[in-house]
Amino acid sequence: MIIKILTELQLLTGATGSLGAHLLSELTKRKDVGKIVCFVRGANPKERLEQSLQSRQLSTPLDKVTIFASDLGEPQLGQDDSTYTQLRQEVTHIIHAAWPVNFQLGLSAFQPQLQGLKNLLDLSLHVSTTHPARLFFCSSVSAAMATPAPATIGESPIADFSHALPQGYARSKLVSEHIVQAATKAGADAHILRIGQIIGDTESGVWNSTEAFPLTIQSAITLKVLPELDVVSVCSLLLYSAAKEIIIRHVLGSRSTL
């Protein structure tokens, strides 16, 4: 009998956001994940994380989760020498899902996030094991949504920056993709996940009420009308339950199909 030793340590950012909370919930259920470290920005990280899970009706045991207050843009990700050294010794996977969803900001406002991505890539390259930690960056389909039509967007690098939507958020995601691609040339085991619109899962149906689609529907209650949008007639929506399963399978290297 072959017994798989639970040695994997998943470092997750963005666990107080919708996608990150669902990823954390799924990771805690996995028997092939030994430990999970969550980096949470700001004060009271454990309280904020618990509130995030509760607000989404996610029953998530935290017995194998360690929570750190972190500023990804700071040296050593805002950790002291002892903590950072331990991370270098134990981290096997990094899922980077933290990113401010603010469509009013310009690209320059995302400099701290770009630095944070670089710092995570540096960590992945300087772990104590012989192979770099696997890093997965959660990008966005907005990085390619200004591609001139008709077009098919391949699972490949986007060379033309004008193909990102003309907003800081989308452009910061495309810049980040280029940073990840450059890191792979330096030996990083880094991967890009372009994520689109995700809706409430099949269990609770909770959907972030501040996102575009819920706001549009809510506004109809007051205005008694819906906007006439110049968009493609078929809109692709992905359930959180499906999104987290797809991402986790990529992270853990499963070859099974959905």
N, C-alpha and C positions, 0 to 999 in steps of 0.2 A: 504494500500500500504506500502511495506517495502522499505525504502530508505537506500541504502548502503552508509555509511559515508566514505569518502576517507581519511583514516588514515594511509595507508601503506606508509612507507618510504623505498625505495630501495637504498641500498648502493652498488655501482658498481665500481669494479676496472678493469683496462685494457681497458677502453673505447677508448683509442687511437689506439688499435690494431684492427685487422679485425673483430674478433668475438665480442669483446666488443662494437665496434661501431655499429654493427648490433643489438646487444641486447639493447643498448641505444635507437636506433631509434625505436625499437618495444615498449619498455617501455613507451616512450613519447606518444605513440598512445593509450595506455591503459587507459580507464576511471576508472579502479579500482586501479590505482596507483596514489597516491596523490602527492608524492614528490620523487625526485631522487637526490642522492648525488653521484658525481663522484670524486674519488680520482685519481689524475694524478701526476705522478712523474716528478720532474724537474720544471724549471722556465716557466712562461707564460702558465699556464695550460689551460686557456680558449682558447687562440689562438691555442695551439696545438690540443685541442679537436675539434675545429671548422675546422681546416685543415684536420684532420683525416676524419671527416664526409664528407667534400667537396671532398676529393680525392676518396672517394668511392661512390660519387654521391648520398648521403643519405640526403634528405631534412628533417631535424630534428629540430623542434622548441625547444628552450631551456628555455622556460618560466617557467617550473616547475623543472628545473635542477639547482642544486647548485654545483659549481666546486671548489675543494680545491686542492692546492699543497700538496702532501703527500709523506712521506717516511714510508712505511708500517713496515719496520724493526725497526723503532724508537719507544720509549715509547709513548703511546697514539696515535700511528700511525702518529706521527709527528705533532699532533694538540695541540693547547693550551688548558688550563683547561676548558675554557668556551665552546669551540667548542666540545671537547670530552664529556663534561657533556650533552650538547644538543643532541649529537648522542646517548648517552645512554638512553636518555628520548624518542627518536623518532624512532630509527631504528627498523624495523620489519623484513627485509630481507637483506641478504648480498649475492651478486654474485661475487665470486672471480675469475676473468678471466685474471688477470695480471700475466704474467710469461715470462721471456726472452726466446725466441726460438733460442737457440744457441747450436748446436750439437757438438761444439768443446770444450765446457767447461766440467770440471770434476764435480763430485757431490759436492765437498767442495765449489765450486764457487757459489752454490745456497743457501748457509747458510742464506744470507739476506732474500731470498724468504721464506725459511722455518720459519724464525723468524716472518716474516710478516703474514704468515698463522696463526701462534700461536697467534699473537696479534689480528687478526680478530676474532678468536675463543674466545679469552678472552672477546672481546667486546660483542660478541653474548651472552655470558654467564652472563654478568653483565649489561644488559639493565634493565631499571626501571620497565618493565612489569613483570607479574608473570610467563610468559613463555619466554624462550630464543628466541632471533631473529633466524630465519631460515637461515642457511648458506649453500650455494651451491659452492663447489669447482670444478672448471673445470680442471679435470685431462686429461689424454691422453691414447689412446689405446696402446701407446708405453710402458706403464707400464706392459703390458702383452704380448708383441709381440715376446719375446724370449721363450715363453712357448713351451716345446718340442712337436712336432707334432707326431701323430694326437691328437688334443685336442679341447675341447669346452670351451671357456672362459665364465664362469658364471658371473652373476651380484652379485658378492660376493667378500670378501677380498682375496687378493693374498698374501699368506703367504711366498712364496719362492721369495726372492729378485733377484735370478738369472733369473727369468721369465721376468724381465724388459730388454729392449734392453741395451747393454753394452755401455751406454753413460750417461753423467751427467744429461742431460735433462730428459730422461726416468726414471732414478733412483730417481731423485728428485721428480718426480710425484708420484712414488710408495711410497717413504718415506712420502710424504705429505698425501697420502691415509691412511697410518698407523697413522699419527698424527690426522687426522679427526676421524678415528675409535676410537682412545683412548679418544678423546674429547667427543664422544657420550656416552662413558661409564661414563664420569663425568657429564653427564646431558645435553650436547649440542644437539641442533636440527640441526645436520649437515649431509650433503649429498654429494655424489661423482658423478660427471658426467664425464664418460670417453668419450672423443671426438676424432674422427678420422680426416681424411682429408676432409676439407671443401672447396668447390669450389665457384666460383662467383654466385651471386643470379640470379633470373629469370628476374629482372627488368633492372639492369645495366650491369650485367655480369662481373663486376670488380672483379679481382682476384689478390691477392698480388703477384706481379711479382718476389719477392725474395723467394717464396716458391719452394719446390723441383720440382713439376710437371711443373709449368710455366718455371722455369729455364731450365729444360730438353728440353722442346719444343723450347725455344728460342735458345738453343745451336745448335739445328739441322739446324737453318738458316745459321749459320756460318760453321758448320762441315759437313753439307749435309748428316748426318747420325743420327740415333737414337740409344741409347744404348740398348744392349741386357741384360735385367734385369732378375735376378733370383728371380722372385716374383710369387705370385699366379696369375693365369690367369685372375681371376675375381677380379677387384679392386673396393672396396666400396667407393664411393664418395658421399658427402652430400652437397646439396645446402645451402648457408647461409640462404636463406629464410625459408628453412625447419628446419635448425639447431636452429635458433633463436626462432621459434615457439615452437619446442619441449622443449627447455630449459625454456622458459617463462611459458609454461603450467605446467611444473614441479614446478617451483618457486612459482607460484600463486595457485597451488593446484588444477588445473582444472582436471576433470575426463573425459572430452570429448576425443574422439579418433581422430587420424589423418586420 
